[in-house]
Amino acid sequence: MKLAEKTMQKRKLGNLEVSAIGLGCMGLSFGYGPATEKQEAIALLRTAVEHGITFFDTAEAYGPFANEELLGEALAPFRDQVVIATKFGFKGGKPLDGLDSRPENIRKVAEAALKRLGTDRIDLFYQHRVDPNVPMEDVAGTVKDLIQEGKVKHFGLSEAGVTAIRRAHAVQPVAALQSEYSLWWREPEAEILPTLAELGIGFVPFSPLGKGFLTGKIDAKRTFDSTDFRNVVPRFSAENRQANQAVVDLIGNIARSKNATSAQIALAWVMAQNSWIVPIPGTTKLHRLEENLGAANVELTADDLREIDSAVSQLAIQGERYPAAMQQMINR
């Protein structure tokens, strides 16, 4: 499978044009074990640009703050060629401290993010999780003001439910919704995707490779670094990994028939669901980055997609995708 061409296909998130595959940057600083060494991370980010990626996803919560600073430095030479998405919505940038989408905090986060990113505008500013204590109209209105001031270009939501999406979109058009979506988490298909199609909102799936599981590189015996959050994810218990191996085997069989890798099939499947879907797989390794970009060259036919859909629908995926406390912040 050849690598993606440097002139990668483009897709639209609302009115925002980005590369057909983006890069989720969280794992470079946070969540999946020790942070990547700084120069190594910068090299990876700059190589991504050279390979045609124009869409980079970060958040104040990734670190906190370290990931934004990393992207600011790495992408400075390419600032006008790339789209940087970041997020607000947690107290002090720390998810465990709770939610905070008060207008004054949104403004404070925007100003701080602009400094950390070393830029004069945030291309896409997401609410990281819906805050039930702040009316969505106030959140959207604050971002609308920031857009009018030129500090933000586009508004996004993350893990929001249909009601929140509609309320936000009525105040300030939402360019993109970011939520988990993959061959082993298809819940957005029920209500979210039809709503986005109706409203003209793009979809940005995070964890399109199932936090690494769908690559076929993680079996029941695999252990994770003590700082890796998959240790507390029910779906990643050893017994659930063993039970969920069937979906990995299915993807692997299709990959072999297509002369592709499992990761490429998993990403190609996500991208084939609609033209306004832009997955943001994350990685800390250059060879994985190049492998993921190869998904842009994998063509799944209508028959392939029917076969995959039929096979996956018969599999019962075991385990919740988040611990209970994190589940409560989803799809409000």
Contacts in CASP RR format, 6 or more apart in sequence:
PFRMAT RR
TARGET T0000
AUTHOR 0000-0000-0000
METHOD contacts of the structure
MODEL  1
MKLAEKTMQKRKLGNLEVSAIGLGCMGLSFGYGPATEKQEAIALLRTAVE
HGITFFDTAEAYGPFANEELLGEALAPFRDQVVIATKFGFKGGKPLDGLD
SRPENIRKVAEAALKRLGTDRIDLFYQHRVDPNVPMEDVAGTVKDLIQEG
KVKHFGLSEAGVTAIRRAHAVQPVAALQSEYSLWWREPEAEILPTLAELG
IGFVPFSPLGKGFLTGKIDAKRTFDSTDFRNVVPRFSAENRQANQAVVDL
IGNIARSKNATSAQIALAWVMAQNSWIVPIPGTTKLHRLEENLGAANVEL
TADDLREIDSAVSQLAIQGERYPAAMQQMINR
1 259 0 8 1.000
1 260 0 8 1.000
1 261 0 8 1.000
1 264 0 8 1.000
1 294 0 8 1.000
1 297 0 8 1.000
1 298 0 8 1.000
2 294 0 8 1.000
2 297 0 8 1.000
3 51 0 8 1.000
3 290 0 8 1.000
3 293 0 8 1.000
3 294 0 8 1.000
3 297 0 8 1.000
4 21 0 8 1.000
4 51 0 8 1.000
4 52 0 8 1.000
4 293 0 8 1.000
4 294 0 8 1.000
4 295 0 8 1.000
4 296 0 8 1.000
4 297 0 8 1.000
6 50 0 8 1.000
6 51 0 8 1.000
6 52 0 8 1.000
7 52 0 8 1.000
8 19 0 8 1.000
8 20 0 8 1.000
8 21 0 8 1.000
8 51 0 8 1.000
8 52 0 8 1.000
8 53 0 8 1.000
8 54 0 8 1.000
8 293 0 8 1.000
8 296 0 8 1.000
9 19 0 8 1.000
9 20 0 8 1.000
9 296 0 8 1.000
10 17 0 8 1.000
10 18 0 8 1.000
10 19 0 8 1.000
10 20 0 8 1.000
10 54 0 8 1.000
11 17 0 8 1.000
11 18 0 8 1.000
11 19 0 8 1.000
11 20 0 8 1.000
11 275 0 8 1.000
11 276 0 8 1.000
11 277 0 8 1.000
11 278 0 8 1.000
12 18 0 8 1.000
12 202 0 8 1.000
12 275 0 8 1.000
12 276 0 8 1.000
13 124 0 8 1.000
13 154 0 8 1.000
13 175 0 8 1.000
13 176 0 8 1.000
13 201 0 8 1.000
13 202 0 8 1.000
13 203 0 8 1.000
13 204 0 8 1.000
13 276 0 8 1.000
13 278 0 8 1.000
14 154 0 8 1.000
14 173 0 8 1.000
14 175 0 8 1.000
14 176 0 8 1.000
14 200 0 8 1.000
14 201 0 8 1.000
14 202 0 8 1.000
14 276 0 8 1.000
15 154 0 8 1.000
15 175 0 8 1.000
16 83 0 8 1.000
16 123 0 8 1.000
16 124 0 8 1.000
16 153 0 8 1.000
16 154 0 8 1.000
16 175 0 8 1.000
16 176 0 8 1.000
18 54 0 8 1.000
18 55 0 8 1.000
18 83 0 8 1.000
18 278 0 8 1.000
19 52 0 8 1.000
19 53 0 8 1.000
19 54 0 8 1.000
19 55 0 8 1.000
19 278 0 8 1.000
20 271 0 8 1.000
20 278 0 8 1.000
20 296 0 8 1.000
21 53 0 8 1.000
21 55 0 8 1.000
21 267 0 8 1.000
21 271 0 8 1.000
21 278 0 8 1.000
21 279 0 8 1.000
21 280 0 8 1.000
21 281 0 8 1.000
21 292 0 8 1.000
21 293 0 8 1.000
21 295 0 8 1.000
21 296 0 8 1.000
22 53 0 8 1.000
22 54 0 8 1.000
22 55 0 8 1.000
22 56 0 8 1.000
22 57 0 8 1.000
22 278 0 8 1.000
22 279 0 8 1.000
22 280 0 8 1.000
22 281 0 8 1.000
23 45 0 8 1.000
23 48 0 8 1.000
23 53 0 8 1.000
23 55 0 8 1.000
23 56 0 8 1.000
23 57 0 8 1.000
23 280 0 8 1.000
23 281 0 8 1.000
23 282 0 8 1.000
23 283 0 8 1.000
23 289 0 8 1.000
24 56 0 8 1.000
24 57 0 8 1.000
24 58 0 8 1.000
24 206 0 8 1.000
24 280 0 8 1.000
24 281 0 8 1.000
24 282 0 8 1.000
25 45 0 8 1.000
25 56 0 8 1.000
25 57 0 8 1.000
25 58 0 8 1.000
25 62 0 8 1.000
25 67 0 8 1.000
25 70 0 8 1.000
25 71 0 8 1.000
25 282 0 8 1.000
26 32 0 8 1.000
26 57 0 8 1.000
26 58 0 8 1.000
26 59 0 8 1.000
26 62 0 8 1.000
26 67 0 8 1.000
26 282 0 8 1.000
27 33 0 8 1.000
27 36 0 8 1.000
27 62 0 8 1.000
27 67 0 8 1.000
27 282 0 8 1.000
27 284 0 8 1.000
28 35 0 8 1.000
28 36 0 8 1.000
28 41 0 8 1.000
28 44 0 8 1.000
28 45 0 8 1.000
28 67 0 8 1.000
28 70 0 8 1.000
28 284 0 8 1.000
29 35 0 8 1.000
29 36 0 8 1.000
29 41 0 8 1.000
29 62 0 8 1.000
29 63 0 8 1.000
29 66 0 8 1.000
29 67 0 8 1.000
29 70 0 8 1.000
30 61 0 8 1.000
30 62 0 8 1.000
30 63 0 8 1.000
30 64 0 8 1.000
30 66 0 8 1.000
30 67 0 8 1.000
31 227 0 8 1.000
31 228 0 8 1.000
31 229 0 8 1.000
32 225 0 8 1.000
32 228 0 8 1.000
32 229 0 8 1.000
32 230 0 8 1.000
32 284 0 8 1.000
33 224 0 8 1.000
33 225 0 8 1.000
33 226 0 8 1.000
33 227 0 8 1.000
33 228 0 8 1.000
34 225 0 8 1.000
34 227 0 8 1.000
35 41 0 8 1.000
35 63 0 8 1.000
35 66 0 8 1.000
36 44 0 8 1.000
36 284 0 8 1.000
38 70 0 8 1.000
40 284 0 8 1.000
41 70 0 8 1.000
41 74 0 8 1.000
41 284 0 8 1.000
42 70 0 8 1.000
42 73 0 8 1.000
42 74 0 8 1.000
43 286 0 8 1.000
44 283 0 8 1.000
44 284 0 8 1.000
44 285 0 8 1.000
44 286 0 8 1.000
44 289 0 8 1.000
45 56 0 8 1.000
45 70 0 8 1.000
45 71 0 8 1.000
45 74 0 8 1.000
45 75 0 8 1.000
46 74 0 8 1.000
46 75 0 8 1.000
46 77 0 8 1.000
46 78 0 8 1.000
47 286 0 8 1.000
47 289 0 8 1.000
48 56 0 8 1.000
48 289 0 8 1.000
49 75 0 8 1.000
49 78 0 8 1.000
49 81 0 8 1.000
49 82 0 8 1.000
51 289 0 8 1.000
51 290 0 8 1.000
51 293 0 8 1.000
52 293 0 8 1.000
53 82 0 8 1.000
53 293 0 8 1.000
54 81 0 8 1.000
54 82 0 8 1.000
54 83 0 8 1.000
55 82 0 8 1.000
55 83 0 8 1.000
55 85 0 8 1.000
55 278 0 8 1.000
55 280 0 8 1.000
56 71 0 8 1.000
56 75 0 8 1.000
56 82 0 8 1.000
56 83 0 8 1.000
56 84 0 8 1.000
56 85 0 8 1.000
57 85 0 8 1.000
57 86 0 8 1.000
57 178 0 8 1.000
57 204 0 8 1.000
57 206 0 8 1.000
57 280 0 8 1.000
58 67 0 8 1.000
58 68 0 8 1.000
58 71 0 8 1.000
58 84 0 8 1.000
58 85 0 8 1.000
58 86 0 8 1.000
58 87 0 8 1.000
59 67 0 8 1.000
59 68 0 8 1.000
59 86 0 8 1.000
59 87 0 8 1.000
59 126 0 8 1.000
59 128 0 8 1.000
60 68 0 8 1.000
60 86 0 8 1.000
60 87 0 8 1.000
60 88 0 8 1.000
60 90 0 8 1.000
60 92 0 8 1.000
60 93 0 8 1.000
60 109 0 8 1.000
60 112 0 8 1.000
60 113 0 8 1.000
60 116 0 8 1.000
61 87 0 8 1.000
61 90 0 8 1.000
61 93 0 8 1.000
61 94 0 8 1.000
61 95 0 8 1.000
61 128 0 8 1.000
62 68 0 8 1.000
64 92 0 8 1.000
64 93 0 8 1.000
64 94 0 8 1.000
65 93 0 8 1.000
65 112 0 8 1.000
65 116 0 8 1.000
68 86 0 8 1.000
68 113 0 8 1.000
68 116 0 8 1.000
68 117 0 8 1.000
69 116 0 8 1.000
69 117 0 8 1.000
71 84 0 8 1.000
71 117 0 8 1.000
72 84 0 8 1.000
72 116 0 8 1.000
72 117 0 8 1.000
72 118 0 8 1.000
72 119 0 8 1.000
75 82 0 8 1.000
75 84 0 8 1.000
76 118 0 8 1.000
79 119 0 8 1.000
83 123 0 8 1.000
83 124 0 8 1.000
84 117 0 8 1.000
84 119 0 8 1.000
84 122 0 8 1.000
84 123 0 8 1.000
84 124 0 8 1.000
85 122 0 8 1.000
85 123 0 8 1.000
85 124 0 8 1.000
85 125 0 8 1.000
85 126 0 8 1.000
85 176 0 8 1.000
85 178 0 8 1.000
85 204 0 8 1.000
86 113 0 8 1.000
86 117 0 8 1.000
86 122 0 8 1.000
86 124 0 8 1.000
86 125 0 8 1.000
86 126 0 8 1.000
87 125 0 8 1.000
87 126 0 8 1.000
87 127 0 8 1.000
87 128 0 8 1.000
87 158 0 8 1.000
88 101 0 8 1.000
88 105 0 8 1.000
88 106 0 8 1.000
88 109 0 8 1.000
88 110 0 8 1.000
88 113 0 8 1.000
88 125 0 8 1.000
88 126 0 8 1.000
88 127 0 8 1.000
88 128 0 8 1.000
89 99 0 8 1.000
89 100 0 8 1.000
89 101 0 8 1.000
89 105 0 8 1.000
89 106 0 8 1.000
89 109 0 8 1.000
89 127 0 8 1.000
89 128 0 8 1.000
89 129 0 8 1.000
89 131 0 8 1.000
90 97 0 8 1.000
90 98 0 8 1.000
90 99 0 8 1.000
90 100 0 8 1.000
90 128 0 8 1.000
90 129 0 8 1.000
91 97 0 8 1.000
91 98 0 8 1.000
91 99 0 8 1.000
91 100 0 8 1.000
91 105 0 8 1.000
92 100 0 8 1.000
93 109 0 8 1.000
95 128 0 8 1.000
95 326 0 8 1.000
99 129 0 8 1.000
99 131 0 8 1.000
99 132 0 8 1.000
99 133 0 8 1.000
99 329 0 8 1.000
100 131 0 8 1.000
101 127 0 8 1.000
101 130 0 8 1.000
101 131 0 8 1.000
101 134 0 8 1.000
101 139 0 8 1.000
102 131 0 8 1.000
102 134 0 8 1.000
102 138 0 8 1.000
103 134 0 8 1.000
103 138 0 8 1.000
103 139 0 8 1.000
103 141 0 8 1.000
103 142 0 8 1.000
106 139 0 8 1.000
106 142 0 8 1.000
106 143 0 8 1.000
106 146 0 8 1.000
107 142 0 8 1.000
107 146 0 8 1.000
110 122 0 8 1.000
110 125 0 8 1.000
110 146 0 8 1.000
110 151 0 8 1.000
110 152 0 8 1.000
111 151 0 8 1.000
113 122 0 8 1.000
114 120 0 8 1.000
114 121 0 8 1.000
114 122 0 8 1.000
114 151 0 8 1.000
120 151 0 8 1.000
121 150 0 8 1.000
121 151 0 8 1.000
121 152 0 8 1.000
121 153 0 8 1.000
122 146 0 8 1.000
122 151 0 8 1.000
122 152 0 8 1.000
122 153 0 8 1.000
123 153 0 8 1.000
123 154 0 8 1.000
124 153 0 8 1.000
124 154 0 8 1.000
124 155 0 8 1.000
124 156 0 8 1.000
124 175 0 8 1.000
124 176 0 8 1.000
125 143 0 8 1.000
125 146 0 8 1.000
125 152 0 8 1.000
125 154 0 8 1.000
125 155 0 8 1.000
125 156 0 8 1.000
126 155 0 8 1.000
126 156 0 8 1.000
126 157 0 8 1.000
126 158 0 8 1.000
126 176 0 8 1.000
126 178 0 8 1.000
127 139 0 8 1.000
127 143 0 8 1.000
127 156 0 8 1.000
127 157 0 8 1.000
127 158 0 8 1.000
127 160 0 8 1.000
127 168 0 8 1.000
128 158 0 8 1.000
129 158 0 8 1.000
129 159 0 8 1.000
129 329 0 8 1.000
129 330 0 8 1.000
129 332 0 8 1.000
130 136 0 8 1.000
130 157 0 8 1.000
130 159 0 8 1.000
130 160 0 8 1.000
130 161 0 8 1.000
130 164 0 8 1.000
130 329 0 8 1.000
130 332 0 8 1.000
131 139 0 8 1.000
132 332 0 8 1.000
136 164 0 8 1.000
136 167 0 8 1.000
136 168 0 8 1.000
136 171 0 8 1.000
137 167 0 8 1.000
137 170 0 8 1.000
137 171 0 8 1.000
139 168 0 8 1.000
140 155 0 8 1.000
140 167 0 8 1.000
140 168 0 8 1.000
140 169 0 8 1.000
140 170 0 8 1.000
140 171 0 8 1.000
140 172 0 8 1.000
140 174 0 8 1.000
141 171 0 8 1.000
141 172 0 8 1.000
143 152 0 8 1.000
143 155 0 8 1.000
143 156 0 8 1.000
143 172 0 8 1.000
144 155 0 8 1.000
144 171 0 8 1.000
144 172 0 8 1.000
146 152 0 8 1.000
147 153 0 8 1.000
147 154 0 8 1.000
147 155 0 8 1.000
147 172 0 8 1.000
154 175 0 8 1.000
154 176 0 8 1.000
155 168 0 8 1.000
155 172 0 8 1.000
155 173 0 8 1.000
155 174 0 8 1.000
155 175 0 8 1.000
156 168 0 8 1.000
156 174 0 8 1.000
156 175 0 8 1.000
156 176 0 8 1.000
156 177 0 8 1.000
156 178 0 8 1.000
157 164 0 8 1.000
157 165 0 8 1.000
157 168 0 8 1.000
157 174 0 8 1.000
157 176 0 8 1.000
157 177 0 8 1.000
157 178 0 8 1.000
158 177 0 8 1.000
158 178 0 8 1.000
158 179 0 8 1.000
159 178 0 8 1.000
159 179 0 8 1.000
159 180 0 8 1.000
159 329 0 8 1.000
159 330 0 8 1.000
159 331 0 8 1.000
160 168 0 8 1.000
160 177 0 8 1.000
160 179 0 8 1.000
160 331 0 8 1.000
160 332 0 8 1.000
161 191 0 8 1.000
161 192 0 8 1.000
161 331 0 8 1.000
161 332 0 8 1.000
162 191 0 8 1.000
162 192 0 8 1.000
162 195 0 8 1.000
164 332 0 8 1.000
165 174 0 8 1.000
165 177 0 8 1.000
165 192 0 8 1.000
165 195 0 8 1.000
165 196 0 8 1.000
165 199 0 8 1.000
165 201 0 8 1.000
166 195 0 8 1.000
166 199 0 8 1.000
168 174 0 8 1.000
169 199 0 8 1.000
169 201 0 8 1.000
174 199 0 8 1.000
174 201 0 8 1.000
175 201 0 8 1.000
175 202 0 8 1.000
176 201 0 8 1.000
176 202 0 8 1.000
176 203 0 8 1.000
176 204 0 8 1.000
176 278 0 8 1.000
177 192 0 8 1.000
177 196 0 8 1.000
177 201 0 8 1.000
177 202 0 8 1.000
177 203 0 8 1.000
177 204 0 8 1.000
178 203 0 8 1.000
178 204 0 8 1.000
178 205 0 8 1.000
178 206 0 8 1.000
178 280 0 8 1.000
179 188 0 8 1.000
179 192 0 8 1.000
179 203 0 8 1.000
179 204 0 8 1.000
179 205 0 8 1.000
179 206 0 8 1.000
180 188 0 8 1.000
180 205 0 8 1.000
180 206 0 8 1.000
180 207 0 8 1.000
180 210 0 8 1.000
180 321 0 8 1.000
181 188 0 8 1.000
181 203 0 8 1.000
181 205 0 8 1.000
181 206 0 8 1.000
181 207 0 8 1.000
181 208 0 8 1.000
181 270 0 8 1.000
181 277 0 8 1.000
181 279 0 8 1.000
182 205 0 8 1.000
182 207 0 8 1.000
182 208 0 8 1.000
182 209 0 8 1.000
182 210 0 8 1.000
182 214 0 8 1.000
182 266 0 8 1.000
182 270 0 8 1.000
183 214 0 8 1.000
183 247 0 8 1.000
183 251 0 8 1.000
183 266 0 8 1.000
183 269 0 8 1.000
183 270 0 8 1.000
183 308 0 8 1.000
183 312 0 8 1.000
184 210 0 8 1.000
184 213 0 8 1.000
184 214 0 8 1.000
184 235 0 8 1.000
184 244 0 8 1.000
184 247 0 8 1.000
184 312 0 8 1.000
184 317 0 8 1.000
185 207 0 8 1.000
185 210 0 8 1.000
185 317 0 8 1.000
185 321 0 8 1.000
186 312 0 8 1.000
188 203 0 8 1.000
192 203 0 8 1.000
193 203 0 8 1.000
193 273 0 8 1.000
193 274 0 8 1.000
195 201 0 8 1.000
196 202 0 8 1.000
196 203 0 8 1.000
196 276 0 8 1.000
197 274 0 8 1.000
197 276 0 8 1.000
200 276 0 8 1.000
201 276 0 8 1.000
202 276 0 8 1.000
202 277 0 8 1.000
202 278 0 8 1.000
203 274 0 8 1.000
203 276 0 8 1.000
203 277 0 8 1.000
203 278 0 8 1.000
204 277 0 8 1.000
204 278 0 8 1.000
204 279 0 8 1.000
204 280 0 8 1.000
205 270 0 8 1.000
205 277 0 8 1.000
205 278 0 8 1.000
205 279 0 8 1.000
205 280 0 8 1.000
206 279 0 8 1.000
206 280 0 8 1.000
208 266 0 8 1.000
208 267 0 8 1.000
208 270 0 8 1.000
208 279 0 8 1.000
208 280 0 8 1.000
208 281 0 8 1.000
209 215 0 8 1.000
209 263 0 8 1.000
209 266 0 8 1.000
209 267 0 8 1.000
209 281 0 8 1.000
209 282 0 8 1.000
209 292 0 8 1.000
210 266 0 8 1.000
211 230 0 8 1.000
211 233 0 8 1.000
211 236 0 8 1.000
212 218 0 8 1.000
213 235 0 8 1.000
213 236 0 8 1.000
213 241 0 8 1.000
213 244 0 8 1.000
213 248 0 8 1.000
214 247 0 8 1.000
214 248 0 8 1.000
214 251 0 8 1.000
214 262 0 8 1.000
214 263 0 8 1.000
214 266 0 8 1.000
215 261 0 8 1.000
215 262 0 8 1.000
215 263 0 8 1.000
215 266 0 8 1.000
216 248 0 8 1.000
216 251 0 8 1.000
216 252 0 8 1.000
216 262 0 8 1.000
218 236 0 8 1.000
218 241 0 8 1.000
219 241 0 8 1.000
219 242 0 8 1.000
219 245 0 8 1.000
220 238 0 8 1.000
220 239 0 8 1.000
220 241 0 8 1.000
220 242 0 8 1.000
220 245 0 8 1.000
221 238 0 8 1.000
222 241 0 8 1.000
224 230 0 8 1.000
224 231 0 8 1.000
224 236 0 8 1.000
230 236 0 8 1.000
232 323 0 8 1.000
233 320 0 8 1.000
233 321 0 8 1.000
233 322 0 8 1.000
233 323 0 8 1.000
234 240 0 8 1.000
234 319 0 8 1.000
234 320 0 8 1.000
234 321 0 8 1.000
234 322 0 8 1.000
234 323 0 8 1.000
235 241 0 8 1.000
235 244 0 8 1.000
235 317 0 8 1.000
235 318 0 8 1.000
235 319 0 8 1.000
235 320 0 8 1.000
235 321 0 8 1.000
237 319 0 8 1.000
239 318 0 8 1.000
240 318 0 8 1.000
240 319 0 8 1.000
243 318 0 8 1.000
244 317 0 8 1.000
244 318 0 8 1.000
246 315 0 8 1.000
247 312 0 8 1.000
247 315 0 8 1.000
247 317 0 8 1.000
248 262 0 8 1.000
250 308 0 8 1.000
250 311 0 8 1.000
250 312 0 8 1.000
250 315 0 8 1.000
251 262 0 8 1.000
251 265 0 8 1.000
251 266 0 8 1.000
252 262 0 8 1.000
252 265 0 8 1.000
254 265 0 8 1.000
254 304 0 8 1.000
254 307 0 8 1.000
254 308 0 8 1.000
255 261 0 8 1.000
255 262 0 8 1.000
255 264 0 8 1.000
255 265 0 8 1.000
258 264 0 8 1.000
258 265 0 8 1.000
258 298 0 8 1.000
258 300 0 8 1.000
258 304 0 8 1.000
260 268 0 8 1.000
260 294 0 8 1.000
260 295 0 8 1.000
260 298 0 8 1.000
261 291 0 8 1.000
263 281 0 8 1.000
263 288 0 8 1.000
263 291 0 8 1.000
263 292 0 8 1.000
263 295 0 8 1.000
264 291 0 8 1.000
264 292 0 8 1.000
264 294 0 8 1.000
264 295 0 8 1.000
264 298 0 8 1.000
265 295 0 8 1.000
265 298 0 8 1.000
265 300 0 8 1.000
266 295 0 8 1.000
267 279 0 8 1.000
267 281 0 8 1.000
267 292 0 8 1.000
267 295 0 8 1.000
267 298 0 8 1.000
268 295 0 8 1.000
268 298 0 8 1.000
268 299 0 8 1.000
268 300 0 8 1.000
269 300 0 8 1.000
269 305 0 8 1.000
269 308 0 8 1.000
270 277 0 8 1.000
270 279 0 8 1.000
271 277 0 8 1.000
271 278 0 8 1.000
271 279 0 8 1.000
271 295 0 8 1.000
271 296 0 8 1.000
272 300 0 8 1.000
272 305 0 8 1.000
281 292 0 8 1.000
282 292 0 8 1.000
283 289 0 8 1.000
283 292 0 8 1.000
300 308 0 8 1.000
320 327 0 8 1.000
321 327 0 8 1.000
322 330 0 8 1.000
END
